[in-house]
């Protein structure tokens, strides 16, 4: 029987915004041992988004054909994304996640996007669902930007 570790090279995995207190020391050590890049919200705030995105893209792109982007909505502060099973006080601001998704899509060869942990029954005024939709739109806008830049470069 195959497991996920049989098909994923963890040296090409980056987790941005993992809330370290939720995860055990053992998890963090295992991630590091397997070559994953794990940046907590504290790490990202300390180094800045530009550096964090650059490090993540470098890490996941080495020897890879493309990037798979998964956005876990519970990394967003509960004031902006209340409709999730694990609301997160002190999470990222909505615009930070929107900007980062756009930036990643504009810079990397993205193969796919998923958005997880959106729970409409727990949502207020469809705030989380609307944010998830906007994340998808920013992803598509970033892909369009990357392709426009590629075509412009090819014709220059």
Secondary structure as a PSIPRED ss2 file (coil, helix, strand):
# PSIPRED VFORMAT (PSIPRED V4.0)

   1 X C   1.000  0.000  0.000
   2 X C   1.000  0.000  0.000
   3 X C   1.000  0.000  0.000
   4 X H   0.000  1.000  0.000
   5 X H   0.000  1.000  0.000
   6 X H   0.000  1.000  0.000
   7 X C   1.000  0.000  0.000
   8 X C   1.000  0.000  0.000
   9 X C   1.000  0.000  0.000
  10 X H   0.000  1.000  0.000
  11 X H   0.000  1.000  0.000
  12 X H   0.000  1.000  0.000
  13 X C   1.000  0.000  0.000
  14 X E   0.000  0.000  1.000
  15 X E   0.000  0.000  1.000
  16 X E   0.000  0.000  1.000
  17 X C   1.000  0.000  0.000
  18 X C   1.000  0.000  0.000
  19 X C   1.000  0.000  0.000
  20 X H   0.000  1.000  0.000
  21 X H   0.000  1.000  0.000
  22 X H   0.000  1.000  0.000
  23 X C   1.000  0.000  0.000
  24 X C   1.000  0.000  0.000
  25 X H   0.000  1.000  0.000
  26 X H   0.000  1.000  0.000
  27 X H   0.000  1.000  0.000
  28 X H   0.000  1.000  0.000
  29 X H   0.000  1.000  0.000
  30 X H   0.000  1.000  0.000
  31 X H   0.000  1.000  0.000
  32 X H   0.000  1.000  0.000
  33 X H   0.000  1.000  0.000
  34 X C   1.000  0.000  0.000
  35 X C   1.000  0.000  0.000
  36 X C   1.000  0.000  0.000
  37 X E   0.000  0.000  1.000
  38 X E   0.000  0.000  1.000
  39 X E   0.000  0.000  1.000
  40 X C   1.000  0.000  0.000
  41 X H   0.000  1.000  0.000
  42 X H   0.000  1.000  0.000
  43 X H   0.000  1.000  0.000
  44 X H   0.000  1.000  0.000
  45 X H   0.000  1.000  0.000
  46 X H   0.000  1.000  0.000
  47 X H   0.000  1.000  0.000
  48 X C   1.000  0.000  0.000
  49 X H   0.000  1.000  0.000
  50 X H   0.000  1.000  0.000
  51 X H   0.000  1.000  0.000
  52 X H   0.000  1.000  0.000
  53 X H   0.000  1.000  0.000
  54 X H   0.000  1.000  0.000
  55 X H   0.000  1.000  0.000
  56 X H   0.000  1.000  0.000
  57 X H   0.000  1.000  0.000
  58 X H   0.000  1.000  0.000
  59 X H   0.000  1.000  0.000
  60 X H   0.000  1.000  0.000
  61 X H   0.000  1.000  0.000
  62 X C   1.000  0.000  0.000
  63 X C   1.000  0.000  0.000
  64 X C   1.000  0.000  0.000
  65 X C   1.000  0.000  0.000
  66 X C   1.000  0.000  0.000
  67 X E   0.000  0.000  1.000
  68 X E   0.000  0.000  1.000
  69 X E   0.000  0.000  1.000
  70 X E   0.000  0.000  1.000
  71 X E   0.000  0.000  1.000
  72 X E   0.000  0.000  1.000
  73 X H   0.000  1.000  0.000
  74 X H   0.000  1.000  0.000
  75 X H   0.000  1.000  0.000
  76 X E   0.000  0.000  1.000
  77 X E   0.000  0.000  1.000
  78 X C   1.000  0.000  0.000
  79 X C   1.000  0.000  0.000
  80 X C   1.000  0.000  0.000
  81 X C   1.000  0.000  0.000
  82 X C   1.000  0.000  0.000
  83 X C   1.000  0.000  0.000
  84 X C   1.000  0.000  0.000
  85 X C   1.000  0.000  0.000
  86 X C   1.000  0.000  0.000
  87 X C   1.000  0.000  0.000
  88 X E   0.000  0.000  1.000
  89 X C   1.000  0.000  0.000
  90 X C   1.000  0.000  0.000
  91 X C   1.000  0.000  0.000
  92 X E   0.000  0.000  1.000
  93 X C   1.000  0.000  0.000
  94 X H   0.000  1.000  0.000
  95 X H   0.000  1.000  0.000
  96 X H   0.000  1.000  0.000
  97 X H   0.000  1.000  0.000
  98 X H   0.000  1.000  0.000
  99 X H   0.000  1.000  0.000
 100 X H   0.000  1.000  0.000
 101 X H   0.000  1.000  0.000
 102 X H   0.000  1.000  0.000
 103 X H   0.000  1.000  0.000
 104 X H   0.000  1.000  0.000
 105 X H   0.000  1.000  0.000
 106 X H   0.000  1.000  0.000
 107 X H   0.000  1.000  0.000
 108 X C   1.000  0.000  0.000
 109 X C   1.000  0.000  0.000
 110 X E   0.000  0.000  1.000
 111 X E   0.000  0.000  1.000
 112 X E   0.000  0.000  1.000
 113 X E   0.000  0.000  1.000
 114 X E   0.000  0.000  1.000
 115 X E   0.000  0.000  1.000
 116 X E   0.000  0.000  1.000
 117 X C   1.000  0.000  0.000
 118 X C   1.000  0.000  0.000
 119 X C   1.000  0.000  0.000
 120 X H   0.000  1.000  0.000
 121 X H   0.000  1.000  0.000
 122 X H   0.000  1.000  0.000
 123 X C   1.000  0.000  0.000
 124 X C   1.000  0.000  0.000
 125 X C   1.000  0.000  0.000
 126 X C   1.000  0.000  0.000
 127 X H   0.000  1.000  0.000
 128 X H   0.000  1.000  0.000
 129 X H   0.000  1.000  0.000
 130 X H   0.000  1.000  0.000
 131 X H   0.000  1.000  0.000
 132 X H   0.000  1.000  0.000
 133 X H   0.000  1.000  0.000
 134 X H   0.000  1.000  0.000
 135 X H   0.000  1.000  0.000
 136 X H   0.000  1.000  0.000
 137 X H   0.000  1.000  0.000
 138 X H   0.000  1.000  0.000
 139 X H   0.000  1.000  0.000
 140 X H   0.000  1.000  0.000
 141 X H   0.000  1.000  0.000
 142 X H   0.000  1.000  0.000
 143 X H   0.000  1.000  0.000
 144 X H   0.000  1.000  0.000
 145 X H   0.000  1.000  0.000
 146 X H   0.000  1.000  0.000
 147 X H   0.000  1.000  0.000
 148 X H   0.000  1.000  0.000
 149 X H   0.000  1.000  0.000
 150 X H   0.000  1.000  0.000
 151 X H   0.000  1.000  0.000
 152 X H   0.000  1.000  0.000
 153 X H   0.000  1.000  0.000
 154 X H   0.000  1.000  0.000
 155 X H   0.000  1.000  0.000
 156 X C   1.000  0.000  0.000
